[in-house]
């Protein structure tokens, strides 16, 4: 292996232009894959303020299905109250509305923002760092207190100060007193994202309390990850027992992890919006196929380049075969050389990807999102690099190992 390593670097320095093309193709491919992996990791992994989401389940969609008719939308508050908030043996459960655009009036100014209506349990499930003040309590929710939590970014826009605790804002004709300030939230954290949070009981109408379908969502914090299957089974049993009026026949909904919720939406049939029970596996397969297809073109180019390299080394191959080198030894040598080439491209790709991710954070490509090269992304990238090297090296190495010693010594490839 030591000899193979020395020989690999000698071979790479022999035709510098081919080496540059190979490393460039590997680097660009891996940069795109690693950056994409970092973005997906940011979207689905548990991190603040959704750091407890390794044991959180959610309901984002409810579907009523009948013969030739389907209705799909967010659950209403009544649905969340009746079928989610009272699940047995859980740490906490919460109902929160979808983020909705609002206008905040302050003095003679008008500021565009987003609003979520929540309960107090929302703050026990989410892991917000309060820069100033506190969240609203169960008592404040129960009596419909006009209090609000806002982000530091909104506080700076409206009041031009970091702390706005004790100040007031007007939303839709209602005046709310600010009691807490939290860091701005990335759009990728769909449960946590908003700029203003107020008690749901401050809604001007109480009709939402009884809505089966509406604009709310439900989340459940389990005591441990081991409880997730039990909670899913309990929720499924409750859904099957729901009686719906004609023309609908049954209700379908899922108590899902963040990725499962995405997968249901991703794999749903346009027009039918049918829930796919195997949505997670389907989405994972689609991502894997997409990554594999993306790697195929540069791999084919590298195979062509590697064949050219090998044809130039036919005399070397003939000498080694004449002195008894086995086909397996020759294949191992050339695959090893290609893996070394790929890992060099992989190291450069990680540096370039880190620079790209730093640039994305600096330029705020997704507002308030912070991407990073964490261990999961690094390990995934290393596996991709190794796979890439083997994939583009096996076929040329196999072709080379079949050279006849006499023809190889003559420079032929039959």
N, C-alpha and C positions, 0 to 999 in steps of 0.2 A: 504493500500500500504506500510505503514511503517512496519507492521508485515510481509508482504510478503518479504520485503527487508532483514529484520533480518533473516528470515527463509532461504532465498536464500543462505546467507553466511554460515549459520550453515550446510546446506545440502552440499555445496561445500567442506566444511572441513571434511565431514564424510567419503568419499571415495576419498582420495587425488590422487590416481593413475588414477582413471577415470577422475577426474577433470583435471589433468595434460594432459591426452590424448586429452580431449575435447578442452582445451585452446590451446594446440599445433596445433591441426588441424585447428582451427579457425584462429590462428595467421598466420600460413604459407599460408593459402588460401588468407587472406586479404592482406598480404605483397605482394604477387604476383600481386593481382588485383590493389592495390594502386600504386605499381611501374609501372605497365603497364599503368594505368591511367595517371601517371605523364609523361610517355614517349609520350603518345598520345597527352596530353595537350601541351607538348613542340613542337610536330610536327604540330599541327593544330591551336593552340591559337595565337592571335596577340601579338607579343612581338618583341623587338628590334632585328634587324633593320626593322622588318616587323610589327611594332607596329600600323600602320594605316590599317592593312589588314581586319579590321572589315567593311571597306567600299571599298575594292579593289576586282575587278573581273579580271580574267585572261583567256587567251586562250592558252592551251598547245598542243592541238591536232586538226588536221583537217583531215577529212575523205572524200574521193571521192568514191561514191558507184554506182555500175552498176549491170547488170544482170550477176551474177557469178564472179564478179571481185570487189575487194575492195583495196583501197590504203589509208593507214593511216600513218601520220608522223607529225612532228612539222609544224606549219605554216611558210611560208617564210616571208621575210621582206616586200615584195610587198603586201601580204595578210594583214599583220598587218597595213601597211600604208594606204591601201584602205578601210579597213572595221573596224578598231579599233581606230587609232589615231585621226580620225575626228568625233568621236561620239559627239553628241551635248550636251551642258550644263554639262561639266565635269570639275573637278579641274585639272587633268593632265592625260596623257596617254603616254606609253612608249613602245618601242621595244627593246628587249635585246636577245642576242644569248644564246644558251645552253652553259654551262661551258665545255670547251674543254681542254685537256691536252696539255701543252706546255713545252718547254725547254728554260730556261733563261740563257744566257751566260754573265758572268761577269768576266773579266780578262781571266784566264785560267780555270775557274770553270764552271760547268754545273749544273743547279738546276731545278728539276722537279716542275711544278706548274700547276695552272689552270687559264684560261682566259675567261672573258666575254666581248663581244662587246656591248656597250649600247649607248643611247643618253643622253642628259643632263636632260631630264624629269625624267629619272630613279632615279636621286639623289633627286628629289623633292617628289617622291612617297615613296622611301625607307627612313628610319629614321636612317641613319648612324651617329655615333658620330665621328667627325674628330679629331683625336689625334694631327695631324699636317697638315697644308696646307688646301686644298679645293678640291671640285669636279671640273670636267671640265665643261665649260659653253656651251651655245647654239652656240656662235660664234666659239669656238674651234671645236665643232662637225661639224659645217657647212663648215669650211675650212680644215677639216681633220688634225688638229694639232696632232703631235705625243707626246701626253701627257698621263700619266697613274696615276691611283690610285692603291695602293697596301695595303696589310694588314701589321700590325705590326709584325706578325709572320714571314712573308716572308722577311721583312726588316731586322729582326734579323738574319735570315738564310744567307742572301746574303751579307749584309753590316756589320753585328754584331753591329748595333746601332738601337735605337728606332726610330729615325727620319732619313729618307732618302730623304726628300724633296730637290729637286735640283739635285739629282744624276740621272744617266742614266742606263737603262737596255736594252739589245738586245734581241728581240723576232723575230724569223723567218726572220732574216736579216734586221729588222727594229729597229731603236734606239728610245726609248721612254724616255722622261724626266718625272720623278716622281714629281707630284704636290700635292699629298695628301696621308695621312696614316690613315687607319681606323682599328678598332679592328678586329681580326680574326673572321670569321663567321662559325657557326655550319653547318654541312652537312644537318641537318634537316630543315634548312631555304632554300628551294630550289630556290626561286627567288633571294635571297640576296647572296647565296653562291658563292664565288670565291676567288682567291688570287690576281688577277690582273684584272682591268677594264680599257678598252681603248675605244675611240670613234669608233663607227661602221664604220665611213667614212675612217678609216685608213686601211680598208680591201684592199688587193692588187688588187682585181678585183671588178668592179662595177656591175657585173651580178646579185649579190644577191638582188639588189634593186628592181628587177622586178619578183622575184621568188614567185610563189603562195604557194608552199610547200617547206620547207627547214629546217633550224635549229634555227629559231627564235621563240620567244614567245611574247605575247602582254599582258600588264596589264593596267587597267583603275582605276584611283582613283576618286570615286564619291564624290560629295559635301556632301552627307550624306548617311547613311544606307538606308533611305527611297527611294533613287534614284535607288537602285540596280534592282528592278523589271522592272522599265522603261528602263534601259540600256539593260537588258537581252532581253526584247521584241523588242527593236530597232535593236539589233544585230541579233536576230532570223529572223526578217523581211529582213534584208540585205542578210543573208545567203540563204534564200529561193529564193531570186531574182537572185542568181548567175547562169549563164548558163555555163555548162561544155560540153566538147566535148565527143563524143562516144569513148569507150564503157561505159563511166560513165553517170549516169542519174542525180545525184544531189550531193550536198555538205552538209556535216553535221559537225557542230562544236558548242561548247558551251562557253558562257561567264560565267565563274564559280567562285565561292568562292574557297578557298584553299581546303576545305573538299569535295566540289562537284567535283573538278578536280581529287582528289584522288579517289573518289567513281566511277567516270566514268572509270578510268583505272582499278580499283579493280574489277568491275563487268563486264568488257568487255569480250566478248566471244572469247576464243582462236581461232585463225585462221580467224575469221570473223571480230574481233575488232569492233563489232557493238556498237554504243553509246546507253546507257540505259538512257532514260529520267527520270526514277525513281531510278537512281543509288544511290542517297543520302539515300533514305529510305531503299533500299536494303542493303547498307553497314551498316547502323545503326542497322538493324535487325540482320545481321550476327554478329556484335560485341556483341549485347545483348544476342543472343543465345549462343555464345562462352563463355561469362562470366557466363551464367546460367548453362551450361553444366559443366564448370570448378568447380562450386560450388556444383554440384549435389552429387559427390562422398563423399566429407567430410560431406555433409548434411545427406546422408544415414548412414554414420558411426555414426554421432551424434544421429540420430534417434534410432539406435540400442542401443547405450550407455544410452540414456534417457529412453528407455523402461526397461533396466536392473535396472536403478535407481528407476523407478516407481514401478516395481514389488517388490523391497525391502521395499517400503513404503505402501504396500497394507493395513496393519493394520491401519496406520494413515488415509488412505483414507476411510476405513470402519468406523472409529470413526467419521470423519467429516460428512460423508453421514448420519450416524445414528443420528447425532445432527442437521440434516436439511440442510446441505450445498448443494446448487444447483449444477447442472452439469456445468453451466456457470461459477460459482465462482471457481470451481476446475480447470477448463480449464484455466481461467485467472491466477490463482496462478502458475500453472506449466509453462505456456507460459512466465509469468513474470520472473520466476526463470531462464528459458533458455535464455531470452533476457539479463538478468544481466550477466550470464556466457559469452554470446557472446560479450557484450560490454566490459567486462574485457579483453577478447581476442582481441577486436578491439583496445583498448587503447595500449596494448602491441604491436599489429601489427603496429600501427602508429609510435611508437617509433622505432621499428625494420625497418620499411619502410624508416623512416627519416635517419637512419644510413646507410641503403642500398643505398639510393639516394646520401648521402654525399660521400660514397665510390665510386659510379659511377662517381661523379664529380671529386673526387681526382685522380682516376685512368684514367680519360679521356677516358671512354669507347667509346663514340662517340666524335671525335675530336671537341673541342671548344663548345660542347653542355653543357648547365647547366640546370639540372633538379631541381625542387623544389616542396615542399609540399605547394601549394598555396590553397586559400580558396575553389576553385572549386573541387580540388582533395580531400580535407578534408571532405567536405560536401558529396561528392559522396561516400567516404569510410564509413561515418557514416550511410548512407542509406543502403549500402551493408551489413554492420554489423547488422543493425536492421532487414533487410529482412532475412539474414542468420539465426538469432536467431528465428524468427517466423517460418520460413520454417522447421527448425529441431525440433521445439517444439510443433507445432500444433497437429501432428498425435499422438505422445505419450500422450499428454494431453487429446486428444479425447478418446483414448483407455482407459486411466485411469478413465475418468469420467463415463464410461459405466460399471465399476465394480459394482456388486451387493453388497450391504453393508454386508450381512452375509458372502458371499464368501470372500470378502475383509478382514473382521475381522479374518477369518480362514487362511488368507495368500494365498488364491486362486486368480485366474485371470479370471475365466469364466464370 
